[in-house]
Amino acid sequence: MALLDKLIIDIDPIRTSREFRYLFTARVVSLLGLGLLIVAVPVQVYQLTGSTAQVAAVTAVLGITTFAATFVGGVLADRFDRRNVIAIARGTAAVAFALLAVNAYLPEPQMWAIYVISVIDGVAGGISATALMAVTPSLVPRDKLAAAGALMALTADLGSMIGPALGGVVIAAGGVGLAYAFAAFTTVVTTFCITRLPSLPPSKTADESPLRSIVTGFAYAFHNRVIGQVLVAGFAAMLLTGWAVLLPAFADEVLGAGPSVIGLLYAAPAVGAVLGSLTSGWTGSVRRSGLAVFVLMAVSSAGLAGAGATSMTAIVLLGLAAYGFGDSLADVVRYATVQRNTADEYRGRIAGVWSAQVTAGTSLGALAAGVIASVAPISVALWVYGAAGVVLVLVLYLSMPTLRRFVDSDELEQVA
């Protein structure tokens, strides 16, 4: 029973912190709304233009603006009340989603409006996500940061499964306009929950230009003996997220499978990630957090390699689930390690660097997977991709003695 208690996800942050409950609720509701947008925007763009290139262009605009806004959000979160930063950003997003609904119900919806609103959405999303990450340590005790990270990861994993599925149902029932209206409503609810938080100003504010403040944040991250190496490890983990690029061809040419199996392949990592979050109770007590990061990254890489080494669908699904399991837990441990070792006045900018490495690493991971698929038969491409990840983890393990030997404590890790 004691072992089970250590394994099951720790819900103490929800049970003991009223403020964290508001934050958790805001995130759950927000992810449901954003899940609808993930489906609705591409569907509408394709309906209006019949062009996959236009769908890609809108997606790129959203991604680029989100990436840039993470740095802006980091600076704002370290200068102003973080509650207000999030509330204003989400309130702006709610207005933008309402405008998408209005545009969708016009006799002739305008593509330029979708592009403009995508920019607004990207900016609002980048700012609010970064500030939200900076807020969490103010709402839970230091020893519950891993639990808070696991709960937030669980919302993301469930949102990635439920949100798009709900989006498909809503669009089928009432069109993209209804989906946009629902997203606007959920964002209003999110904004209300955020306004219920107490004032959350940073402990100190920097008296320097915004650009200089961003540079200072990067310097803090990579001069720190722990944070910099955790961020590099996180970037390496993001390079392994390009597996999705390989699945359609792998399913067709290796498994001889149709759309139903492809759907299962895409869902398997999310299922593994949910299982990882639900069994993350032990992460709150782990002290060799650096070693845990490397072990879990190796598990996720080996899962991909295992999935690519067989033509048996059941084993492929297990391998992809193992990838999601290891990746989810590694992310929880990395998150807690960074948060425990970041001074409050830098939390916003470190959150910005974290978000930026996720965005950049994900994009480069997809590119790397595409390159591998272009030079290797698809029958071995997924295996090569996963095996390369195992090698990369080994290289990081050998080249990062500080993180490898790091023992977490109750003291803030000082910048070297």
Helices and strands as residue ranges (DSSP letters): H 2-7, H 12-16, H 18-49, H 52-77, H 82-105, H 111-135, G 136-138, G 142-144, H 145-195, H 210-223, H 227-238, G 239-242, H 243-250, I 251-255, H 259-278, G 281-284, H 289-308, H 313-340, G 344-346, H 347-375, H 378-399, H 401-405
